[in-house]
């Protein structure tokens, strides 16, 4: 079994530590900063051996160099963004795979938030690390891509098994859900989920990871019927 630890950093970022006890390997996914990540690993007696980056934004890669300097780890990230991530040791693209111990993660190309964004899907472990492509009840802004690309991403991710655990990189759930209710006010599953989210946030608790099943029921971007509807919803959310 893989153990996953959520590390809250900055204002609303999550860095993920992924540990395989059999091999003693530890992977960091999208380190925005180094200090809290190194501390979390040290507290558990884990040695960081790899970093997996999903895209080039600073709040996902700024901890790379310091973590590598402290641990000698290998840094993997999207080949299409290698020029923007100067710390990469290995560049990956659609069809490639990465491993932690005996566990394999397929690299999925999910461009739209950034041009070369990737996700890491550990199918046998029912988990996926999606960076800023899919959020709990939301999706990433279209900074470098198109609504058509994001719609394709949503459709592709929706085809994963419902029990796939989704590890995204931000605590945006409450604001996403409030906006979603303005789009689908009659969605009973959405109302029920928002009651849980509001209660969790009142207690200061995180609301991610999420699951593909939850997103299929409550994510208005995954539920968009076509590209035009997703584009309309994304533009409205951006202006909200």
Backbone as CSV, one residue per row, in Angstrom:
resi,resn,N_x,N_y,N_z,CA_x,CA_y,CA_z,C_x,C_y,C_z
1,UNK,0.832,-1.202,0.000,0.000,0.000,0.000,0.871,1.259,0.000
2,UNK,0.407,2.261,-0.712,1.082,3.553,-0.714,0.440,4.448,0.344
3,UNK,1.269,5.203,1.024,0.786,6.177,2.003,0.918,7.568,1.400
4,UNK,-0.126,8.371,1.518,-0.119,9.720,0.966,-0.326,10.720,2.104
5,UNK,0.529,11.729,2.150,0.453,12.771,3.171,0.226,14.116,2.486
6,UNK,-0.727,14.853,3.006,-1.044,16.187,2.487,-0.292,17.226,3.311
7,UNK,0.424,18.123,2.613,1.182,19.177,3.287,0.629,20.530,2.829
8,UNK,-0.074,21.244,3.698,-0.592,22.562,3.316,0.522,23.604,3.356
9,UNK,0.641,24.384,2.281,1.653,25.431,2.213,1.056,26.675,1.552
10,UNK,1.774,27.788,1.686,1.329,29.063,1.122,-0.098,29.355,1.579
11,UNK,-0.904,29.951,0.733,-2.265,30.311,1.141,-3.243,29.150,1.020
12,UNK,-3.147,28.421,-0.098,-4.141,27.373,-0.335,-3.578,26.199,-1.128
13,UNK,-2.246,26.077,-1.167,-1.616,24.973,-1.903,-1.524,23.710,-1.058
14,UNK,-1.560,22.577,-1.744,-1.234,21.304,-1.114,-0.087,20.659,-1.871
15,UNK,0.940,20.255,-1.137,2.008,19.413,-1.676,1.726,18.004,-1.164
16,UNK,1.972,17.015,-2.011,1.690,15.636,-1.633,2.978,14.841,-1.485
17,UNK,3.070,14.091,-0.387,4.144,13.125,-0.179,3.559,11.737,-0.387
18,UNK,4.200,10.976,-1.241,3.747,9.629,-1.576,4.847,8.658,-1.160
19,UNK,4.514,7.710,-0.260,5.530,6.827,0.310,5.177,5.362,0.115
20,UNK,6.186,4.605,-0.315,6.059,3.155,-0.481,6.943,2.485,0.562
21,UNK,6.308,1.852,1.544,7.077,1.273,2.642,7.932,0.093,2.181
22,UNK,7.472,-0.626,1.160,8.223,-1.802,0.692,9.592,-1.424,0.150
23,UNK,9.623,-0.353,-0.655,10.883,0.071,-1.265,11.564,1.203,-0.491
24,UNK,10.813,1.795,0.465,11.274,2.953,1.244,11.435,4.205,0.380
25,UNK,10.825,4.187,-0.795,10.879,5.369,-1.656,9.813,6.387,-1.256
26,UNK,10.138,7.648,-1.421,9.185,8.732,-1.165,9.236,9.708,-2.325
27,UNK,8.066,10.043,-2.838,7.925,10.994,-3.942,7.223,12.242,-3.434
28,UNK,7.699,13.394,-3.876,7.011,14.662,-3.633,6.322,15.073,-4.926
29,UNK,5.060,15.433,-4.842,4.335,15.917,-6.013,4.119,17.416,-5.874
30,UNK,4.667,18.168,-6.810,4.469,19.618,-6.929,4.863,20.411,-5.678
31,UNK,6.160,20.407,-5.329,6.589,21.155,-4.143,6.660,22.659,-4.387
32,UNK,5.716,23.375,-3.820,5.716,24.829,-3.932,6.875,25.435,-3.157
33,UNK,7.198,24.809,-2.045,8.298,25.237,-1.180,9.021,23.996,-0.696
34,UNK,10.187,24.184,-0.100,10.982,23.035,0.332,10.863,22.745,1.822
35,UNK,10.920,23.775,2.659,11.028,23.589,4.095,9.996,22.655,4.713
36,UNK,8.699,22.957,4.561,7.687,22.094,5.173,7.695,20.667,4.621
37,UNK,8.114,20.513,3.359,8.167,19.191,2.739,9.294,18.368,3.351
38,UNK,10.469,18.962,3.455,11.600,18.263,4.055,11.312,17.922,5.518
39,UNK,10.655,18.828,6.213,10.322,18.592,7.618,9.331,17.442,7.765
40,UNK,8.312,17.423,6.900,7.312,16.355,6.965,7.932,14.993,6.702
41,UNK,8.845,14.929,5.736,9.520,13.658,5.450,10.412,13.239,6.610
42,UNK,11.153,14.189,7.153,12.068,13.887,8.254,11.310,13.385,9.487
43,UNK,10.174,14.002,9.763,9.378,13.591,10.919,8.953,12.124,10.826
44,UNK,8.776,11.650,9.596,8.321,10.273,9.382,9.470,9.299,9.119
45,UNK,10.683,9.818,9.082,11.824,8.967,8.795,11.901,8.549,7.348
46,UNK,11.319,9.355,6.458,11.300,9.034,5.041,12.407,9.799,4.318
47,UNK,12.958,9.172,3.300,13.967,9.813,2.457,13.366,10.097,1.090
48,UNK,13.328,11.344,0.701,12.750,11.738,-0.589,13.668,11.305,-1.718
49,UNK,13.123,10.515,-2.632,13.930,10.002,-3.739,13.547,10.615,-5.080
50,UNK,12.307,11.140,-5.170,11.842,11.705,-6.438,10.934,12.906,-6.190
51,UNK,10.874,13.763,-7.191,9.853,14.805,-7.300,9.146,14.611,-8.626
52,UNK,7.826,14.675,-8.614,7.026,14.673,-9.846,6.352,16.024,-9.979
53,UNK,6.645,16.734,-11.040,5.984,18.009,-11.343,4.883,17.803,-12.377
54,UNK,3.747,18.459,-12.183,2.666,18.389,-13.165,2.739,19.531,-14.177
55,UNK,3.251,20.694,-13.754,3.372,21.825,-14.685,4.321,22.854,-14.090
56,UNK,4.599,23.895,-14.851,5.721,24.764,-14.572,5.465,25.889,-13.573
57,UNK,4.251,26.147,-13.181,3.966,27.304,-12.327,4.778,27.255,-11.026
58,UNK,5.181,28.440,-10.580,6.067,28.532,-9.428,5.538,27.883,-8.170
59,UNK,4.231,27.913,-7.987,3.672,27.303,-6.776,3.563,25.780,-6.899
60,UNK,4.250,25.226,-7.885,4.347,23.775,-8.044,5.787,23.292,-8.177
61,UNK,6.703,24.206,-8.476,8.090,23.784,-8.728,9.136,24.539,-7.920
62,UNK,8.745,25.571,-7.168,9.749,26.424,-6.531,10.566,25.712,-5.455
63,UNK,10.065,24.587,-4.955,10.829,23.835,-3.970,11.788,22.817,-4.567
64,UNK,11.745,22.662,-5.879,12.546,21.612,-6.529,14.023,21.647,-6.152
65,UNK,14.658,22.772,-6.388,16.120,22.852,-6.255,16.572,22.589,-4.830
66,UNK,15.874,23.183,-3.869,16.288,23.013,-2.476,16.070,21.585,-1.999
67,UNK,14.996,20.951,-2.438,14.758,19.564,-2.033,15.812,18.645,-2.650
68,UNK,16.157,18.886,-3.912,17.197,18.068,-4.538,18.542,18.288,-3.861
69,UNK,18.842,19.526,-3.500,20.110,19.809,-2.826,20.202,19.087,-1.490
70,UNK,19.057,18.955,-0.826,19.043,18.323,0.494,19.005,16.803,0.430
71,UNK,18.484,16.260,-0.668,18.225,14.810,-0.706,18.885,14.079,-1.865
72,UNK,19.289,14.800,-2.914,19.821,14.150,-4.107,18.764,13.471,-4.950
73,UNK,17.510,13.859,-4.780,16.402,13.218,-5.491,16.425,13.531,-6.983
74,UNK,15.654,12.743,-7.733,15.495,12.933,-9.174,14.196,13.677,-9.432
75,UNK,14.226,14.655,-10.332,13.053,15.482,-10.616,12.525,15.162,-12.003
76,UNK,11.248,14.824,-12.064,10.566,14.469,-13.312,9.462,15.479,-13.577
77,UNK,9.289,15.845,-14.841,8.224,16.777,-15.200,7.952,16.746,-16.686
78,UNK,6.983,17.558,-17.125,6.549,17.512,-18.519,7.620,17.986,-19.490
79,UNK,7.872,17.173,-20.505,8.872,17.512,-21.513,8.534,18.816,-22.214
80,UNK,7.246,19.061,-22.434,6.822,20.255,-23.154,7.099,21.540,-22.379
81,UNK,7.416,21.409,-21.094,7.667,22.596,-20.279,9.075,22.603,-19.695
82,UNK,9.960,21.822,-20.292,11.319,21.692,-19.779,12.060,23.026,-19.753
83,UNK,11.779,23.875,-20.731,12.462,25.167,-20.765,12.017,26.064,-19.620
84,UNK,10.819,25.807,-19.089,10.300,26.631,-17.994,10.578,26.029,-16.620
85,UNK,10.948,24.760,-16.605,11.311,24.099,-15.339,12.781,23.714,-15.449
86,UNK,13.639,24.573,-15.004,15.065,24.370,-15.226,15.696,23.268,-14.405
87,UNK,14.936,22.661,-13.504,15.510,21.669,-12.595,15.223,20.228,-13.005
88,UNK,14.608,19.987,-14.140,14.209,18.629,-14.508,15.412,17.742,-14.816
89,UNK,15.356,16.507,-14.280,16.316,15.467,-14.637,15.740,14.529,-15.679
90,UNK,14.434,14.332,-15.621,13.759,13.451,-16.571,12.533,14.156,-17.113
91,UNK,12.368,14.105,-18.421,11.237,14.753,-19.074,10.283,13.686,-19.614
92,UNK,8.995,13.830,-19.297,8.013,12.810,-19.671,6.875,13.428,-20.466
93,UNK,6.191,12.542,-21.185,5.054,12.964,-22.000,4.024,11.833,-22.022
94,UNK,2.916,12.068,-22.684,1.863,11.057,-22.814,2.443,9.712,-23.237
95,UNK,2.050,8.667,-22.515,2.519,7.329,-22.844,3.707,6.869,-22.027
96,UNK,4.414,7.811,-21.394,5.513,7.439,-20.509,4.959,6.990,-19.166
97,UNK,5.836,6.479,-18.325,5.414,6.110,-16.983,6.534,6.405,-16.002
98,UNK,6.153,6.556,-14.748,7.105,6.733,-13.658,6.769,5.688,-12.604
99,UNK,7.701,5.453,-11.709,7.477,4.406,-10.709,7.915,4.865,-9.325
100,UNK,7.207,4.364,-8.334,7.647,4.443,-6.950,7.612,3.011,-6.442
101,UNK,8.792,2.442,-6.223,8.870,1.019,-5.910,8.269,0.217,-7.053
102,UNK,7.356,-0.687,-6.711,6.707,-1.533,-7.718,5.453,-0.887,-8.292
103,UNK,5.145,0.312,-7.866,3.909,0.979,-8.280,4.170,1.871,-9.494
104,UNK,3.358,1.672,-10.526,3.535,2.402,-11.784,2.495,3.499,-11.934
105,UNK,2.948,4.668,-12.365,2.057,5.774,-12.691,2.189,6.094,-14.170
106,UNK,1.071,6.049,-14.887,1.067,6.454,-16.290,1.023,7.970,-16.372
107,UNK,1.768,8.516,-17.310,1.773,9.966,-17.533,0.679,10.295,-18.549
108,UNK,-0.228,11.170,-18.155,-1.324,11.599,-19.029,-1.111,13.064,-19.408
109,UNK,-1.199,13.366,-20.681,-1.147,14.756,-21.133,-2.514,15.390,-20.927
110,UNK,-2.561,16.458,-20.133,-3.826,17.154,-19.853,-3.629,18.665,-20.024
111,UNK,-3.310,19.112,-21.231,-3.052,20.532,-21.450,-4.326,21.356,-21.356
112,UNK,-4.165,22.620,-20.962,-5.235,23.622,-20.935,-4.863,24.678,-19.909
113,UNK,-4.667,24.266,-18.653,-4.200,25.213,-17.634,-2.838,25.751,-18.039
114,UNK,-1.936,24.835,-18.408,-0.691,25.196,-19.091,-0.564,24.296,-20.316
115,UNK,0.305,24.679,-21.212,0.376,23.991,-22.506,0.881,22.556,-22.397
116,UNK,1.716,22.281,-21.377,2.297,20.952,-21.281,1.909,20.176,-20.034
117,UNK,0.869,20.608,-19.375,0.437,20.007,-18.102,0.270,18.491,-18.235
118,UNK,0.753,17.760,-17.219,0.561,16.306,-17.178,-0.057,15.911,-15.844
119,UNK,-0.612,14.697,-15.823,-1.101,14.085,-14.594,-0.430,12.732,-14.446
120,UNK,-0.414,12.215,-13.222,0.215,10.931,-12.927,-0.844,9.987,-12.373
121,UNK,-1.162,8.953,-13.147,-2.263,8.042,-12.812,-1.739,6.686,-12.386
122,UNK,-1.924,6.361,-11.119,-1.552,5.054,-10.584,-2.803,4.185,-10.584
123,UNK,-3.070,3.563,-11.721,-4.330,2.848,-11.920,-4.522,1.720,-10.914
124,UNK,-3.476,0.949,-10.661,-3.593,-0.182,-9.749,-3.837,0.253,-8.314
125,UNK,-3.458,1.484,-8.010,-3.639,2.018,-6.661,-4.846,2.944,-6.559
126,UNK,-5.562,3.105,-7.667,-6.794,3.905,-7.691,-6.536,5.347,-7.243
127,UNK,-5.493,5.948,-7.812,-5.209,7.335,-7.464,-4.616,8.075,-8.650
128,UNK,-4.852,9.381,-8.671,-4.306,10.220,-9.724,-3.937,11.578,-9.144
129,UNK,-2.761,12.074,-9.544,-2.287,13.393,-9.136,-2.462,14.332,-10.326
130,UNK,-3.343,15.313,-10.180,-3.820,16.088,-11.327,-3.336,17.532,-11.343
131,UNK,-2.541,17.947,-10.363,-2.061,19.319,-10.372,-3.196,20.312,-10.353
132,UNK,-3.228,21.197,-11.365,-4.264,22.228,-11.463,-5.228,21.975,-12.621
133,UNK,-5.362,20.730,-13.057,-6.315,20.429,-14.125,-7.709,20.223,-13.565
134,UNK,-7.846,19.347,-12.591,-9.134,19.051,-11.966,-9.067,19.420,-10.500
135,UNK,-10.062,20.155,-10.041,-10.202,20.453,-8.622,-11.495,19.846,-8.095
136,UNK,-11.640,19.819,-6.791,-12.914,19.417,-6.214,-13.970,20.427,-6.655
137,UNK,-14.894,19.981,-7.480,-15.972,20.800,-8.041,-15.469,21.931,-8.930
138,UNK,-14.286,21.770,-9.494,-13.758,22.816,-10.355,-12.750,22.287,-11.356
139,UNK,-12.202,23.202,-12.150,-11.107,22.898,-13.068,-10.177,24.094,-13.116
140,UNK,-9.018,23.909,-13.698,-8.047,24.981,-13.758,-8.430,26.068,-14.751
141,UNK,-7.941,27.259,-14.499,-8.130,28.347,-15.465,-7.400,28.014,-16.765
142,UNK,-7.897,28.571,-17.847,-7.340,28.281,-19.173,-6.255,29.302,-19.510
143,UNK,-5.124,29.200,-18.828,-4.065,30.183,-19.015,-3.356,30.022,-20.359
144,UNK,-3.066,28.788,-20.766,-2.290,28.562,-21.977,-2.991,27.636,-22.965
145,UNK,-4.194,27.237,-22.665,-4.891,26.297,-23.527,-6.306,26.737,-23.825
146,UNK,-7.094,25.813,-24.296,-8.429,26.120,-24.787,-9.496,25.364,-24.013
147,UNK,-10.731,25.850,-24.176,-11.864,25.153,-23.577,-12.005,23.754,-24.162
148,UNK,-11.683,23.607,-25.438,-11.777,22.290,-26.069,-10.813,21.308,-25.411
149,UNK,-9.607,21.772,-25.096,-8.655,20.907,-24.411,-9.149,20.534,-23.019
150,UNK,-9.686,21.519,-22.289,-10.149,21.216,-20.945,-11.368,20.299,-20.971
151,UNK,-12.238,20.491,-21.943,-13.387,19.593,-22.073,-12.909,18.163,-22.319
152,UNK,-11.912,18.011,-23.179,-11.357,16.679,-23.444,-10.743,16.087,-22.179
153,UNK,-10.062,16.929,-21.396,-9.506,16.462,-20.131,-10.601,15.960,-19.201
154,UNK,-11.672,16.754,-19.088,-12.757,16.384,-18.185,-13.406,15.078,-18.616
155,UNK,-13.597,14.922,-19.907,-14.203,13.691,-20.409,-13.294,12.493,-20.155
156,UNK,-12.010,12.697,-20.350,-11.061,11.603,-20.135,-11.016,11.188,-18.667
157,UNK,-10.957,12.169,-17.788,-10.893,11.856,-16.365,-12.199,11.236,-15.869
158,UNK,-13.309,11.660,-16.441,-14.606,11.116,-16.040,-14.723,9.632,-16.363
159,UNK,-13.907,9.150,-17.284,-13.952,7.732,-17.651,-13.192,6.841,-16.671
160,UNK,-12.440,7.436,-15.758,-11.736,6.642,-14.756,-12.743,6.045,-13.774
161,UNK,-12.388,4.970,-13.102,-13.303,4.380,-12.122,-13.714,5.381,-11.044
162,UNK,-14.954,5.270,-10.583,-15.479,6.206,-9.595,-14.651,6.246,-8.322
163,UNK,-14.003,5.127,-7.970,-13.259,5.082,-6.712,-11.832,5.600,-6.843
164,UNK,-11.489,6.168,-8.002,-10.168,6.771,-8.176,-10.057,8.012,-7.300
165,UNK,-9.068,8.033,-6.422,-8.856,9.176,-5.540,-8.074,10.252,-6.300
166,UNK,-8.580,11.465,-6.242,-8.029,12.584,-7.006,-7.296,13.530,-6.063
167,UNK,-5.993,13.671,-6.296,-5.149,14.550,-5.487,-4.857,15.811,-6.296
168,UNK,-5.551,16.885,-5.955,-5.327,18.169,-6.630,-4.472,19.059,-5.732
169,UNK,-4.118,20.217,-6.227,-3.070,21.000,-5.576,-3.557,22.240,-4.836
170,UNK,-4.870,22.455,-4.740,-5.361,23.658,-4.069,-6.634,23.386,-3.285
171,UNK,-6.830,24.183,-2.252,-8.052,24.161,-1.456,-9.015,25.224,-2.008
172,UNK,-9.673,24.851,-3.115,-10.619,25.754,-3.771,-12.060,25.257,-3.636
173,UNK,-12.278,24.197,-2.869,-13.543,23.481,-2.919,-14.735,24.345,-2.556
174,UNK,-14.630,25.119,-1.506,-15.785,25.879,-1.041,-16.217,26.921,-2.065
175,UNK,-15.263,27.665,-2.621,-15.632,28.672,-3.622,-16.136,28.019,-4.896
176,UNK,-15.520,26.889,-5.276,-16.006,26.174,-6.457,-17.437,25.698,-6.257
177,UNK,-17.710,25.144,-5.090,-19.048,24.636,-4.829,-20.096,25.720,-4.789
178,UNK,-19.767,26.853,-4.217,-20.726,27.968,-4.167,-21.078,28.432,-5.570
179,UNK,-20.066,28.484,-6.432,-20.363,28.865,-7.812,-21.173,27.775,-8.505
180,UNK,-20.821,26.522,-8.271,-21.533,25.418,-8.913,-23.027,25.447,-8.582
181,UNK,-23.355,25.851,-7.371,-24.766,25.907,-6.973,-25.547,26.950,-7.768
182,UNK,-24.863,27.967,-8.276,-25.553,28.952,-9.108,-25.817,28.402,-10.507
183,UNK,-25.050,27.387,-10.894,-25.188,26.778,-12.215,-26.165,25.611,-12.178
184,UNK,-26.085,24.802,-11.120,-26.964,23.639,-10.976,-27.686,23.700,-9.626
185,UNK,-28.595,24.651,-9.468,-29.254,24.831,-8.167,-30.150,23.663,-7.762
186,UNK,-30.504,22.809,-8.693,-31.377,21.672,-8.379,-30.609,20.370,-8.198
187,UNK,-29.292,20.438,-8.143,-28.471,19.243,-8.007,-28.410,18.849,-6.523
188,UNK,-29.152,17.814,-6.144,-29.233,17.399,-4.740,-27.881,16.929,-4.218
189,UNK,-27.114,16.226,-5.070,-25.801,15.756,-4.647,-24.871,16.926,-4.349
190,UNK,-25.007,17.971,-5.118,-24.197,19.166,-4.922,-24.548,19.847,-3.600
191,UNK,-25.826,19.973,-3.300,-26.241,20.566,-2.028,-25.723,19.749,-0.847
192,UNK,-25.825,18.433,-0.943,-25.360,17.567,0.147,-23.855,17.688,0.338
193,UNK,-23.157,17.732,-0.770,-21.696,17.841,-0.673,-21.282,19.178,-0.084
194,UNK,-21.962,20.245,-0.477,-21.604,21.561,0.042,-21.868,21.669,1.536
195,UNK,-22.869,20.993,2.025,-23.106,20.983,3.472,-21.917,20.353,4.188
196,UNK,-21.388,19.288,3.619,-20.219,18.629,4.202,-18.983,19.517,4.106
197,UNK,-18.817,20.160,2.948,-17.655,21.035,2.741,-17.688,22.220,3.690
198,UNK,-18.828,22.861,3.810,-18.934,24.022,4.706,-18.633,23.630,6.147
199,UNK,-19.114,22.468,6.566,-18.856,22.004,7.930,-17.379,21.715,8.131
200,UNK,-16.757,21.102,7.131,-15.333,20.788,7.229,-14.490,22.055,7.312
201,UNK,-14.808,23.023,6.487,-14.032,24.263,6.490,-14.233,25.040,7.786
202,UNK,-15.430,24.963,8.352,-15.691,25.623,9.631,-14.810,25.031,10.722
203,UNK,-14.510,23.740,10.596,-13.632,23.070,11.555,-12.153,23.221,11.195
204,UNK,-11.881,23.909,10.079,-10.502,24.098,9.647,-9.907,22.897,8.966
205,UNK,-10.761,22.008,8.463,-10.297,20.779,7.834,-10.176,20.925,6.322
206,UNK,-9.289,20.138,5.725,-9.141,20.101,4.273,-10.315,19.362,3.641
207,UNK,-10.577,19.659,2.384,-11.683,19.015,1.664,-11.196,18.157,0.504
208,UNK,-9.906,18.003,0.360,-9.346,17.137,-0.669,-8.386,16.175,0.005
209,UNK,-8.184,14.991,-0.563,-8.536,14.606,-1.934,-10.028,14.395,-2.126
210,UNK,-10.382,14.285,-3.409,-11.744,13.993,-3.809,-11.719,12.665,-4.577
211,UNK,-12.795,12.351,-5.256,-12.828,11.118,-6.049,-13.507,11.394,-7.381
212,UNK,-13.244,10.557,-8.345,-13.890,10.708,-9.646,-15.403,10.585,-9.501
213,UNK,-15.864,9.680,-8.656,-17.300,9.533,-8.450,-17.939,10.810,-7.929
214,UNK,-17.303,11.446,-6.956,-17.819,12.714,-6.436,-17.848,13.783,-7.521
215,UNK,-16.797,13.821,-8.308,-16.728,14.857,-9.349,-17.756,14.615,-10.453
216,UNK,-17.985,13.382,-10.800,-19.005,13.089,-11.815,-20.377,13.584,-11.361
217,UNK,-20.616,13.556,-10.063,-21.923,13.947,-9.538,-22.057,15.437,-9.282
218,UNK,-20.930,16.136,-9.046,-21.036,17.514,-8.550,-20.163,18.536,-9.260
219,UNK,-19.301,18.123,-10.159,-18.385,19.056,-10.820,-19.012,19.563,-12.105
220,UNK,-19.357,20.846,-12.135,-20.085,21.398,-13.283,-19.237,21.438,-14.547
221,UNK,-17.924,21.373,-14.422,-17.061,21.349,-15.606,-16.971,19.936,-16.168
222,UNK,-16.881,18.966,-15.304,-16.909,17.586,-15.761,-18.284,17.227,-16.311
223,UNK,-19.323,17.883,-15.816,-20.691,17.603,-16.223,-21.135,18.437,-17.440
224,UNK,-20.275,19.345,-17.909,-20.621,20.159,-19.086,-20.910,19.252,-20.274
225,UNK,-21.970,19.584,-21.014,-22.396,18.695,-22.110,-21.542,18.848,-23.354
226,UNK,-20.863,20.003,-23.502,-20.038,20.229,-24.689,-19.013,21.320,-24.398
227,UNK,-18.160,21.585,-25.387,-17.102,22.571,-25.225,-17.671,23.953,-24.934
228,UNK,-18.717,24.333,-25.643,-19.291,25.668,-25.474,-19.804,25.869,-24.052
229,UNK,-20.426,24.852,-23.501,-20.952,24.988,-22.145,-19.820,25.073,-21.126
230,UNK,-18.767,24.281,-21.318,-17.630,24.398,-20.412,-17.010,25.781,-20.509
231,UNK,-16.842,26.290,-21.725,-16.246,27.611,-21.916,-17.087,28.686,-21.235
232,UNK,-18.391,28.578,-21.358,-19.292,29.544,-20.733,-19.160,29.501,-19.209
233,UNK,-19.113,28.291,-18.679,-18.999,28.148,-17.227,-17.632,28.621,-16.720
234,UNK,-16.569,28.334,-17.466,-15.247,28.768,-17.052,-15.144,30.294,-17.068
235,UNK,-15.697,30.918,-18.091,-15.659,32.385,-18.174,-16.460,33.016,-17.039
236,UNK,-17.598,32.422,-16.721,-18.422,32.949,-15.625,-17.730,32.782,-14.291
237,UNK,-17.070,31.652,-14.092,-16.341,31.448,-12.829,-15.185,32.421,-12.725
238,UNK,-14.488,32.676,-13.821,-13.368,33.613,-13.801,-13.830,35.021,-13.417
239,UNK,-15.043,35.364,-13.802,-15.566,36.708,-13.555,-16.279,36.823,-12.214
240,UNK,-16.485,35.688,-11.552,-17.259,35.681,-10.310,-16.497,36.361,-9.170
